[in-house]
Amino acid sequence: MSDHREKRVEWKNLITSCFGREDGKFARHNCDKKDAERLRKIIAENCIDVNLVLQEFRLFLEKEFPHNQNDDEMKLVEKFFKKV
């Protein structure tokens, strides 16, 4: 696996850990400052477009949490990514 692919997997895993819960429900307040800093660093180091991350995260949410399509929660996630 290439380094780029590993980083991509890493930030996807980080997003999952920030916003996913073990019971499969969406945890909107699960991301702490340390997670946000790690995500910021991964995005910056790899010149990843934050909009791409947000777009992929939306797809991830639709796939992993189809029962939880709440616009308010997605707005909170977008607010988080704007800070990144």
N, C-alpha and C positions, 0 to 999 in steps of 0.2 A: 504494500500500500504506500502510495506516495505521501510525502510530508503534508502537501496541501490537503489531500483527502483526510489524513489523520486530524489536521486542524479543523477541517469541516465537521468531522464526526465529533471532535472535542467540543466545538461551540454548540452543536446540536444537543449533545449530552448535557452541557451546561444549561442550556435553555430548558431542557426537560427537568433538570434538577431544580432550577429556579421556580418553575411554574407548575410542575406536575406533582401529584401526590401518589402514594403507594396504592390507594384505593381506586386509582384511575380518574379521580376528579381533579378539577383544575384548582390550583392553589394560587390565588392571585397575590397573596402577601408573603409568599414563601421566599422571595429573593432578598438576600441581605446585601449590604454594601460591598462585602468581600466578593460575592458572586458577580456583582455588577462590575467591579474593577477587573476581575479576571476576564469577563466577557469583553469589556472595553479593550483590554490588552490584546486578546486574540484577534479582534476585529482590526485593530490598528496594525498589529504585526503582519497581518496577511492582506492588508488593504482591501478588506471585505466591505462592500457597500452595505450600510446598515439597513437600507431599504430591502436589499436582497435577504438579509437575515430575517427581517420582519415578514416578508412575503413567504419565505420558507417556513417560518414559525406558524403563520396562519394555516398553511397546508398541513403542517404537523398537527396543529390543534384540531382541524377538521377530521383528520384521519384517526388520531388517538383519542379524542374526546368528542365524538360526534353528538353525544347526548347533551353536551354543555356548550352550545353555541350562543353565548351571551355577549351582546354588543358591549355592555358595560365592562365586562372582563377584558375584552379585546382592546378597549380604549385605555384601560389601565396598563396593559402590555405595551401599547403604542407609546404611552407616556413614559414608561420605563426606557424604551428604546430611544426616545428623544434625548434622554439623559446620557445615553451611551454615545 
